[in-house]
Amino acid sequence: MRAAPAVAVTACPDLARGLLRLLSGLAVSVTALWALQRGDGLAAAVTGLVVAGVAWLLWRDRRASVQHLKWDGVDWWLAGPPHAVEPRVGKVAVALDLDRWLLLRFRADGTEVPAPGPRTHWLALRRREHPAEWHAL
């Protein structure tokens, strides 16, 4: 049995940001329409909270940076920009496979020394940006 070939790809933060903005905009729109139909103070307060939450998410998302995912034949590694924390080893699972687009979940192993930041990272990949690596991925 042959081992899986090594592969390295760069996650597409623009695609993930676009999806987040689309979903956030839909959530705000639906909540605002609901509040307008109800016309009471509670609905207005809920709408304000949702708008504040979406604004916070978009502000937090502005710091999203390129993520480098690498399979070395033994482990999956995830690394950010040079000023970020050290590369982390973990497991990758396919959350959504749309043939030309993948949503992957990287979960850092718990055996390493605890590093700052979240243990779970969501990575969006497009086939057209990684044509040579797509099959190996």
C-alpha positions in Angstrom: 0.0 0.0 0.0 1.4 3.4 -1.0 1.5 6.3 1.4 -0.5 9.4 0.7 1.6 12.0 -1.2 2.7 15.2 0.5 0.6 18.2 -0.3 0.6 21.9 0.7 -2.2 24.4 0.0 -3.1 27.9 1.0 -6.6 28.5 2.4 -8.6 31.2 0.8 -9.6 33.8 3.4 -11.5 35.9 0.9 -13.9 33.1 0.1 -14.5 32.5 3.8 -15.0 36.2 4.5 -17.5 36.4 1.6 -19.5 33.6 3.0 -19.4 35.1 6.5 -20.6 38.5 5.1 -23.4 36.9 3.1 -24.7 34.9 6.1 -24.3 37.9 8.4 -26.2 40.1 6.0 -29.0 37.6 5.6 -29.3 37.3 9.4 -29.5 41.0 9.9 -32.0 41.4 7.1 -34.3 38.8 8.4 -34.1 40.1 12.0 -34.7 43.7 10.8 -37.8 42.6 8.8 -39.1 40.7 11.8 -38.6 43.7 14.1 -40.4 46.0 11.6 -43.3 43.6 11.5 -43.6 43.3 15.3 -43.1 47.0 15.9 -42.4 46.7 19.7 -39.5 47.7 21.9 -38.3 44.1 22.5 -38.0 43.5 18.7 -36.0 46.8 18.3 -33.7 45.7 21.2 -33.1 42.3 19.6 -32.4 43.9 16.2 -29.9 46.2 17.9 -28.1 43.3 19.5 -28.0 41.4 16.2 -26.6 44.3 14.3 -24.0 44.9 17.1 -23.1 41.2 17.0 -22.7 41.2 13.2 -20.6 44.3 13.3 -18.3 42.7 15.9 -18.0 39.5 13.8 -17.1 41.6 10.7 -14.6 43.6 12.7 -13.1 40.4 14.1 -13.0 38.9 10.6 -10.9 41.8 9.3 -7.9 40.2 11.0 -8.3 36.9 9.1 -5.1 35.9 7.4 -3.8 33.4 5.0 -3.5 29.9 6.5 -1.1 27.3 5.1 -2.2 23.7 5.3 0.3 21.0 4.8 0.3 17.2 4.8 3.8 15.7 5.2 2.8 12.1 4.8 2.4 11.6 8.5 0.7 14.7 10.0 -1.4 17.7 9.0 0.2 21.1 9.8 -1.5 24.5 9.9 0.5 27.6 9.9 -0.4 31.3 9.6 1.6 34.3 8.6 5.2 34.6 9.9 4.2 36.8 12.9 1.6 34.2 14.1 2.0 31.4 16.5 4.1 28.3 15.6 2.6 25.8 13.1 0.2 23.4 14.8 -0.3 19.7 14.1 -3.8 18.3 14.1 -6.5 16.5 12.2 -8.4 17.6 9.1 -12.0 16.7 8.3 -14.1 17.6 5.3 -17.1 19.5 6.4 -18.5 20.3 3.0 -17.4 19.0 -0.4 -18.9 20.8 -3.4 -16.5 19.3 -6.0 -14.8 22.6 -6.9 -15.0 24.0 -3.4 -14.1 22.4 0.0 -14.7 23.5 3.5 -12.3 21.8 5.8 -12.1 21.7 9.6 -8.6 21.6 11.1 -8.6 20.7 14.8 -5.3 21.0 16.6 -4.2 18.0 18.7 -4.6 18.4 22.4 -1.3 16.6 23.1 0.9 19.6 22.3 1.7 22.4 24.7 -1.4 24.7 24.7 -0.9 27.4 22.2 -2.8 30.7 22.1 -5.8 30.9 19.8 -8.6 28.6 18.9 -8.0 24.8 18.4 -10.5 24.6 15.5 -9.9 26.5 12.2 -12.2 26.5 9.2 -10.5 26.6 5.9 -12.1 27.3 2.5 -10.4 26.0 -0.6 -11.2 26.3 -4.3 -10.0 23.9 -7.0 -9.1 26.7 -9.5 -6.5 28.0 -7.0 -5.0 24.6 -6.4 -5.3 22.6 -9.6 -2.1 20.6 -9.2 -2.8 19.7 -5.5 -6.5 19.1 -5.7 -6.4 15.4 -6.4 -3.8 14.8 -3.8 -5.8 16.8 -1.3 
